[in-house]
Amino acid sequence: MKNRTAIFILFTALSCAAAAPVFAGAGKDGGEFLRVLQSPRAVGMGETGAGLYGDLLGAVALNPAALARTGYSEAAFSYDSWLEGVTSQQAAFAYPLGGQKGVVAASVSMLSIPSIDGYTNNGTSAGKVDAGDLAVGAHYAVRLSGPWNDRRVGVFAGAALKYARESLDTVSAGTALFDAGMLWISDLPAGTLCLGLSAQSLGGGFKFDSVTDPSPSVVRAGASYIVLEAGDPLTLAVDLKKPSDSGTVFSGGAEYLLRRAIAVRAGYVSGADLGTGLRFGCGVTIKMLQFDYAISGYGKFGVEHRFSLAYKFGKPLDVTPHLSLAQEKARWKVERARLLMKENRYYEAVVELDDAVSLDPGYTEALDLMRRVRGLVEVSK
């Protein structure tokens, strides 16, 4: 426990020390709205996600390969209350095809801007002008390699085809764009390591009249490490991203998931032109329903709030021998029992193991551990 706590403190310190500021100038690319992260989980963890999985909105925005880890049919919706009355919304739906066929998904995102005052070339008022942006996407991800008996780990790949359009009053510009990503996940003795690489919004530019603005492409590399602390998963993540029109940005963050139900998140983004770059978030999971929230500060411009709601439905895809909620909870109970046994709290360990067997009667590891701990109880009497 002490070693893992020290690792976490060291990880946080290195994240802050490595965050050399990179100040970007005015955006030079079109379709900047595509760079707005809609996932509160990713934002709350310092806008990381290229090397993460488990978040539908994060996979759509940061690395399509992560979709291959989707075990349920899932629908998600996000709402972003941005600055100066600007809002954005995104809806996504993912559907596992079963077997080794992969996962398909669809997404639509919109950015809404309050009406602004318009003027002619000679300064005469032209009334109110409306503006807005829209993007729709089709996504696909599949596992390329890995062990036959556990499809949670291995090498995953994903891609997306998007159409994005910007509108200003009576004129608009649209283009087709492409995303691609890879994700490698491996179980280590002490935890799970994930490495990811992705590129978003590759393709043609946005042409208004005779001027074409380049596409807002971004290349990302990310890593995450998941360990159990007090029986609950602690995720540490770092990302490097390189937008096409500015310098490299570093981000780091952490998430602690208490009893698989309550998530607490914090992170940092380097080179913030506004605010400190700190990000915070939280989440609550109730059975198949998940609510997430993130907050970002932008100095004198105020704060930005992101909300999302996701729902899993249908039967779980057989991507792992223990993907049902009851079975995952049984494994959490067993990990909790192991920690209690190390502290010689055998009676409490028996209670946790009883719960694990009730949740998953065929869980042989829990049954074997139950026989062992009952023997220890007899010896300790």
PALO-260944 format. One line per 4 residues: number of its first residue (from 1); their letters; for each residue z, x, y of C-alpha. Coordinates in nm, 4 decimals. Each point is the difference from the previous one (the first is absolute). Layout:
NUM> A> Z X Y ~ ...
END
This chain:
1> MKNR> 0.0000 0.0000 0.0000 ~ 0.0956 0.2786 0.2419 ~ -0.3194 0.1921 -0.0778 ~ -0.2184 -0.3035 0.0656
5> TAIF> 0.1834 -0.0741 0.3239 ~ -0.0585 0.3590 0.1116 ~ -0.3700 -0.0298 -0.0872 ~ -0.0251 -0.3173 0.2096
9> ILFT> 0.1669 0.1661 0.3012 ~ -0.2246 0.3070 -0.0351 ~ -0.3099 -0.2228 -0.0300 ~ 0.0908 -0.1856 0.3192
13> ALSC> 0.0677 0.3230 0.1892 ~ -0.3315 0.1539 -0.1069 ~ -0.1823 -0.3189 0.0968 ~ 0.1347 0.0195 0.3544
17> AAAA> -0.0490 0.3767 0.0287 ~ -0.3615 -0.0119 -0.1170 ~ -0.0927 -0.2762 0.2397 ~ -0.1812 0.2040 0.2628
21> PVFA> -0.1239 -0.2354 0.2738 ~ -0.3693 -0.0745 0.0133 ~ -0.0894 -0.1873 0.3157 ~ -0.3286 -0.1823 -0.0124
25> GAGK> -0.2101 -0.0987 0.2924 ~ -0.1680 -0.3352 0.0556 ~ -0.1633 -0.1422 -0.3098 ~ -0.3657 0.0912 -0.0332
29> DGGE> -0.0850 -0.2080 -0.3073 ~ -0.0893 -0.3642 -0.0377 ~ 0.1949 -0.2400 -0.2202 ~ 0.3390 0.1481 0.0887
33> FLRV> 0.1671 -0.3189 -0.1252 ~ -0.0745 0.1160 -0.3549 ~ 0.2601 0.2750 0.0452 ~ 0.2795 -0.2480 0.0679
37> LQSP> 0.2240 0.0018 -0.3110 ~ 0.0786 -0.3535 -0.1092 ~ 0.2575 0.0908 -0.2673 ~ 0.3627 -0.0150 0.1236
41> RAVG> 0.1064 0.2070 -0.3007 ~ -0.2391 0.2838 0.0897 ~ 0.0929 -0.0159 0.3697 ~ 0.3737 -0.0093 -0.0749
45> MGET> -0.0429 0.3181 -0.2056 ~ -0.1589 0.1868 0.2910 ~ -0.3548 -0.1295 -0.0596 ~ -0.0200 0.1765 -0.3367
49> GAGL> -0.1828 -0.1389 -0.3017 ~ -0.2884 0.2185 -0.1194 ~ 0.2214 0.1131 -0.2889 ~ 0.1898 -0.3262 -0.0588
53> YGDL> -0.0463 -0.3117 -0.2143 ~ 0.1590 -0.3429 -0.0309 ~ -0.1127 -0.1525 0.3302 ~ -0.3179 -0.2106 0.0125
57> LGAV> -0.0441 0.0207 0.3790 ~ 0.0736 0.3728 -0.0051 ~ -0.2610 0.0616 -0.2698 ~ -0.2629 -0.1958 0.1949
61> ALNP> 0.0718 0.2024 0.3149 ~ 0.0775 0.3490 -0.1310 ~ -0.1260 0.0699 -0.3526 ~ -0.2014 -0.2502 -0.2072
65> AALA> 0.0822 0.1929 -0.3206 ~ 0.3566 -0.1359 0.0159 ~ -0.1356 -0.3470 -0.0766 ~ -0.0466 0.1096 -0.3615
69> RTGY> 0.3784 -0.0129 -0.0438 ~ 0.0044 -0.3740 0.0808 ~ 0.1577 -0.1847 -0.2926 ~ -0.0086 -0.3600 0.1267
73> SEAA> -0.2452 -0.2146 0.1886 ~ 0.1308 0.0282 0.3542 ~ -0.0607 -0.1492 0.3446 ~ 0.1334 0.1555 0.3212
77> FSYD> -0.0090 -0.0871 0.3696 ~ 0.1101 0.2069 0.2991 ~ 0.0553 -0.0716 0.3691 ~ 0.0222 0.2756 0.2594
81> SWLE> 0.1413 -0.0737 0.3465 ~ -0.1477 0.2938 0.1857 ~ 0.0104 0.1066 0.3659 ~ -0.1006 -0.2004 0.3082
85> GVTS> -0.0419 -0.3230 -0.1969 ~ -0.2445 0.1503 -0.2510 ~ 0.0509 -0.1252 -0.3576 ~ -0.1609 0.0791 -0.3334
89> QQAA> 0.0047 -0.1781 -0.3342 ~ -0.1095 0.0937 -0.3496 ~ -0.0285 -0.1892 -0.3280 ~ -0.0671 0.1631 -0.3372
93> FAYP> -0.0307 -0.1135 -0.3602 ~ -0.0005 0.2189 -0.3127 ~ -0.0937 -0.1007 -0.3546 ~ 0.0475 0.2236 -0.3074
97> LGGQ> -0.2948 -0.0311 -0.2403 ~ 0.2031 0.0986 -0.3053 ~ -0.0447 0.2724 -0.2579 ~ -0.1629 0.3060 0.1538
101> KGVV> -0.2242 -0.1970 0.2343 ~ 0.2022 0.0730 0.3126 ~ 0.0995 -0.2147 0.2976 ~ -0.2120 -0.1802 0.2611
105> AASV> 0.1209 -0.1054 0.3432 ~ -0.1241 -0.1624 0.3197 ~ 0.1346 0.0309 0.3537 ~ -0.0613 -0.1361 0.3480
109> SMLS> 0.1587 0.1271 0.3224 ~ -0.0228 -0.1156 0.3609 ~ 0.1139 0.1346 0.3335 ~ 0.0509 -0.2507 0.2818
113> IPSI> 0.0098 0.0954 0.3672 ~ 0.1106 -0.2344 0.2833 ~ -0.2775 -0.1009 0.2373 ~ -0.0572 0.2577 0.2735
117> DGYT> -0.1437 -0.0309 0.3502 ~ -0.3719 0.0794 0.0201 ~ -0.1968 0.1302 0.2959 ~ -0.3652 0.0597 0.0823
121> NNGT> -0.1368 0.3399 0.1127 ~ 0.0601 -0.0866 0.3640 ~ 0.3635 -0.1003 -0.0603 ~ -0.0458 -0.3778 -0.0048
125> SAGK> 0.2263 -0.1879 -0.2390 ~ -0.1811 -0.1166 -0.3141 ~ 0.2900 -0.2015 -0.1412 ~ 0.1805 0.0714 -0.3248
129> VDAG> -0.1474 0.2244 -0.2694 ~ 0.0940 -0.0296 -0.3673 ~ 0.0083 0.2906 -0.2458 ~ 0.0927 0.0402 -0.3663
133> DLAV> -0.0649 0.1906 -0.3196 ~ -0.0567 -0.1000 -0.3629 ~ -0.0316 0.1883 -0.3295 ~ -0.0529 -0.1208 -0.3563
137> GAHY> 0.0138 0.2199 -0.3089 ~ -0.0572 0.0046 -0.3748 ~ 0.2090 0.2499 -0.1986 ~ 0.0015 0.1350 -0.3551
141> AVRL> 0.2289 0.2476 -0.1787 ~ 0.0327 0.1249 -0.3573 ~ 0.1950 0.2574 -0.2019 ~ -0.2233 0.2887 -0.1049
145> SGPW> 0.2337 0.1805 -0.2407 ~ 0.3552 0.0078 -0.1307 ~ 0.2167 -0.0658 -0.3077 ~ -0.0981 -0.2980 -0.2134
149> NDRR> 0.3550 -0.1376 -0.0258 ~ 0.0914 0.0042 0.3695 ~ -0.2624 -0.0922 0.2545 ~ 0.2399 0.0440 0.2898
153> VGVF> -0.0894 0.3697 0.0122 ~ -0.3255 0.1946 0.0047 ~ -0.2960 0.0386 0.2357 ~ -0.1123 -0.3045 0.2013
157> AGAA> -0.3043 -0.0535 0.2227 ~ -0.0981 -0.2728 0.2432 ~ -0.2650 -0.0965 0.2535 ~ -0.0644 -0.2721 0.2573
161> LKYA> -0.2994 -0.1339 0.1878 ~ 0.0797 -0.1508 0.3404 ~ -0.1842 -0.1764 0.2767 ~ 0.1571 0.0330 0.3462
165> RESL> -0.0987 -0.1675 0.3279 ~ 0.1177 0.0396 0.3593 ~ -0.0644 -0.2733 0.2560 ~ 0.0193 0.0069 0.3787
169> DTVS> -0.0964 -0.3196 0.1812 ~ -0.3583 -0.0800 -0.1109 ~ -0.0830 0.3336 -0.1653 ~ 0.1144 0.1450 -0.3306
173> AGTA> -0.0579 0.2988 -0.2266 ~ 0.0452 0.0209 -0.3748 ~ -0.0411 0.2541 -0.2766 ~ 0.0596 0.0575 -0.3730
177> LFDA> 0.2654 0.2551 -0.0938 ~ 0.1255 0.1613 -0.3196 ~ 0.3460 0.1070 -0.1260 ~ 0.0801 0.2217 -0.2986
181> GMLW> 0.3171 0.1438 -0.1509 ~ 0.1626 0.1811 -0.2930 ~ 0.3593 -0.0160 -0.1225 ~ 0.1792 0.2123 -0.2606
185> ISDL> 0.3344 -0.1198 -0.1409 ~ 0.2170 0.1960 -0.2425 ~ 0.3465 -0.0601 -0.1436 ~ 0.2160 0.3134 0.0252
189> PAGT> 0.3429 0.0529 -0.1572 ~ 0.1765 -0.0766 0.3289 ~ -0.2357 -0.2565 0.1536 ~ -0.3572 -0.1127 0.0675
193> LCLG> -0.2448 0.2116 0.2012 ~ -0.3053 -0.1532 0.1707 ~ -0.2829 0.1819 0.1798 ~ -0.2759 -0.1808 0.1874
197> LSAQ> -0.3165 0.0670 0.1992 ~ -0.2043 -0.2609 0.1858 ~ -0.2633 -0.0530 0.2662 ~ -0.0433 -0.3227 0.1974
201> SLGG> -0.2712 -0.1526 0.2144 ~ -0.2835 0.2356 -0.0886 ~ -0.3444 -0.1143 0.1094 ~ -0.2059 -0.1065 0.2991
205> GFKF> 0.1208 -0.0602 0.3533 ~ 0.0414 -0.3027 0.2281 ~ -0.3028 -0.0489 0.2253 ~ 0.0387 -0.1927 0.3261
209> DSVT> -0.3382 -0.0230 0.1752 ~ -0.1364 0.3578 -0.0100 ~ 0.3291 0.1856 -0.0554 ~ 0.1426 0.0615 -0.3484
213> DPSP> 0.3667 0.0877 -0.0476 ~ 0.0846 0.1941 -0.3203 ~ 0.1936 -0.1671 -0.2782 ~ 0.3827 0.0494 0.0070
217> SVVR> 0.0160 0.2120 -0.3162 ~ 0.3317 0.1432 -0.1210 ~ 0.0686 0.2489 -0.2802 ~ 0.3491 -0.0051 -0.1537
221> AGAS> 0.1960 0.2075 -0.2500 ~ 0.3398 -0.1157 -0.1193 ~ 0.2791 0.0652 -0.2469 ~ 0.3051 -0.1941 -0.1108
225> YIVL> 0.2906 0.0603 -0.2344 ~ 0.2139 -0.2739 -0.1528 ~ 0.3471 0.0681 -0.1419 ~ 0.2906 -0.2203 -0.1038
229> EAGD> 0.3088 0.0128 0.2207 ~ 0.2969 -0.2046 -0.1302 ~ -0.2461 -0.1751 -0.2303 ~ -0.2348 -0.1055 0.2809
233> PLTL> -0.3358 0.1563 0.0949 ~ -0.0174 0.2299 0.3022 ~ -0.3545 0.0781 0.1177 ~ -0.0839 0.2973 0.2228
237> AVDL> -0.3525 0.0208 0.1455 ~ -0.2062 0.2272 0.2242 ~ -0.3541 -0.0431 0.1349 ~ -0.2518 0.2058 0.1942
241> KKPS> -0.2798 -0.1911 0.1714 ~ -0.3011 0.1230 0.1949 ~ -0.1757 -0.2625 0.2160 ~ -0.3566 0.0880 0.0937
245> DSGT> 0.0745 0.0007 0.3743 ~ 0.3395 0.1752 0.0181 ~ 0.2220 0.2650 -0.1586 ~ 0.1947 -0.0023 -0.3249
249> VFSG> 0.3108 -0.2201 -0.0114 ~ 0.3014 0.0513 -0.2289 ~ 0.2224 -0.2859 -0.1142 ~ 0.2977 -0.0247 -0.2318
253> GAEY> 0.2278 -0.2759 -0.1185 ~ 0.2407 -0.1333 -0.2588 ~ 0.0797 -0.3292 -0.1712 ~ 0.3116 -0.0955 -0.1945
257> LLRR> -0.0295 -0.3111 -0.2166 ~ 0.3447 -0.1470 -0.0695 ~ 0.0191 -0.1953 -0.3277 ~ -0.3771 -0.0466 0.0113
261> AIAV> 0.0544 -0.2644 0.2686 ~ 0.0828 0.1521 0.3412 ~ -0.2053 0.2852 0.1458 ~ 0.1065 0.2208 0.2907
265> RAGY> -0.2629 0.2277 0.1574 ~ -0.0275 0.2659 0.2693 ~ -0.2674 0.2472 0.1053 ~ -0.1511 0.2193 0.2667
269> VSGA> -0.3543 0.0507 0.1349 ~ -0.0881 0.3169 0.1900 ~ -0.1979 0.0170 0.3198 ~ 0.0933 -0.3439 0.1351
273> DLGT> -0.1390 -0.0472 0.3513 ~ 0.2461 -0.2860 0.0551 ~ 0.3566 -0.0126 -0.1272 ~ 0.1807 0.2374 -0.2327
277> GLRF> -0.2113 -0.0527 -0.3126 ~ 0.2938 -0.1464 -0.1933 ~ -0.0670 -0.2972 -0.2267 ~ 0.2432 -0.2332 -0.1787
281> GCGV> -0.0379 -0.2850 -0.2430 ~ 0.1559 -0.2150 -0.2683 ~ -0.1027 -0.2376 -0.2750 ~ 0.1409 -0.2731 -0.2234
285> TIKM> -0.1303 -0.1008 -0.3436 ~ 0.0963 -0.3375 -0.1470 ~ -0.1472 -0.0360 -0.3479 ~ -0.3771 0.0094 0.0607
289> LQFD> 0.0175 -0.0309 0.3796 ~ 0.0246 0.3046 0.2268 ~ 0.0631 0.0125 0.3769 ~ -0.0398 0.3224 0.1995
293> YAIS> 0.0647 0.0928 0.3623 ~ -0.0572 0.3132 0.2106 ~ 0.0703 0.0957 0.3591 ~ -0.1632 0.2723 0.2106
297> GYGK> 0.0995 0.1099 0.3502 ~ -0.2550 0.0819 0.2707 ~ 0.2175 0.1045 0.2926 ~ -0.0467 -0.2057 0.3166
301> FGVE> -0.2578 -0.2168 -0.1758 ~ 0.2701 -0.1457 -0.2227 ~ 0.0123 -0.0411 -0.3765 ~ -0.2435 -0.1168 -0.2649
305> HRFS> 0.1053 -0.2356 -0.2792 ~ -0.1774 -0.0366 -0.3343 ~ 0.0710 -0.2684 -0.2586 ~ -0.1504 -0.0606 -0.3417
309> LAYK> 0.0432 -0.2425 -0.2869 ~ -0.1267 0.0688 -0.3526 ~ 0.0128 -0.2121 -0.3147 ~ -0.0688 0.1001 -0.3602
313> FGKP> -0.1074 -0.2700 -0.2415 ~ -0.1394 -0.0474 -0.3471 ~ 0.0848 0.2077 -0.3051 ~ 0.0496 0.3775 0.0403
317> LDVT> -0.2875 0.2226 -0.0992 ~ 0.0813 0.2267 -0.2924 ~ -0.0161 0.3254 0.1953 ~ 0.3374 0.1163 -0.1293
321> PHLS> 0.2229 -0.0920 -0.2907 ~ 0.2657 -0.1359 0.2398 ~ -0.1540 -0.1617 0.3042 ~ 0.1698 -0.3406 -0.0027
325> LAQE> 0.2779 -0.0480 0.2539 ~ 0.2606 -0.0528 -0.2736 ~ -0.1018 0.3156 -0.1842 ~ -0.0023 0.2123 0.3149
329> KARW> 0.3471 -0.1308 0.0842 ~ 0.1131 0.0911 -0.3535 ~ -0.1071 0.3591 0.0602 ~ 0.1877 0.0063 0.3280
333> KVER> 0.3106 -0.1173 -0.1899 ~ -0.0392 0.2809 -0.2556 ~ -0.0284 0.2654 0.2738 ~ 0.3089 -0.1446 0.1623
337> ARLL> 0.1838 0.0154 -0.3343 ~ -0.0923 0.3686 -0.0424 ~ 0.1563 0.0838 0.3360 ~ 0.3145 -0.1922 -0.0865
341> MKEN> 0.0271 0.1850 -0.3301 ~ -0.0147 0.3350 0.1796 ~ 0.3006 -0.1174 0.2014 ~ 0.1820 -0.1099 -0.3215
345> RYYE> -0.0140 -0.3634 0.1125 ~ -0.0872 -0.1244 -0.3466 ~ 0.1122 -0.3616 0.0319 ~ -0.2206 -0.0521 0.3066
349> AVVE> -0.2871 0.1700 -0.1837 ~ 0.0379 -0.2492 -0.2860 ~ -0.0361 -0.2888 0.2470 ~ -0.3209 0.1476 0.1440
353> LDDA> -0.1445 0.0572 -0.3475 ~ 0.0896 -0.3543 -0.1096 ~ -0.1979 -0.1281 0.2976 ~ -0.2921 0.2306 -0.0875
357> VSLD> -0.0164 -0.1274 -0.3584 ~ 0.0171 -0.3608 0.1232 ~ -0.2946 0.0648 0.2309 ~ -0.2039 0.1872 -0.2638
361> PGYT> 0.1314 -0.0576 -0.3557 ~ -0.2568 0.2404 -0.1461 ~ 0.0938 0.2928 0.2230 ~ 0.0931 0.2571 -0.2666
365> EALD> 0.1256 0.2588 0.2488 ~ 0.2580 -0.2477 0.1319 ~ 0.1091 -0.0902 -0.3534 ~ 0.0400 0.3651 -0.1005
369> LMRR> 0.1940 0.0769 0.3163 ~ 0.2187 -0.3057 -0.0621 ~ 0.1035 0.1322 -0.3431 ~ 0.0761 0.3378 0.1509
373> VRGL> 0.2107 -0.1282 0.2891 ~ 0.1979 -0.2342 -0.2248 ~ 0.0914 0.3007 -0.2118 ~ 0.1184 0.1769 0.3124
377> VEVS> 0.2080 -0.3047 0.0939 ~ 0.1742 0.0121 -0.3375 ~ 0.0712 0.3719 0.0379 ~ 0.1408 -0.0451 0.3521
381> K> 0.2498 -0.2706 -0.1035
END
